[in-house]
């Protein structure tokens, strides 16, 4: 029973962290594009335009590995 509670907590927290990263990076990327394209003068760093996709790709890769590891752990726990 303790494992199930920890597993549920970990999955919830990991999902929350993942989607928070996606939201923040997406907002920064969108604001940078708007600032660059429309000349709004916000002063956003143009490096975000190429760094943000790398951050998102890394976050998605970590999420995929987490899902794979979760499935392996569930399989080993059930004895299959």
Beta strands, then each sheet from edge to edge (+ up, - down):
end
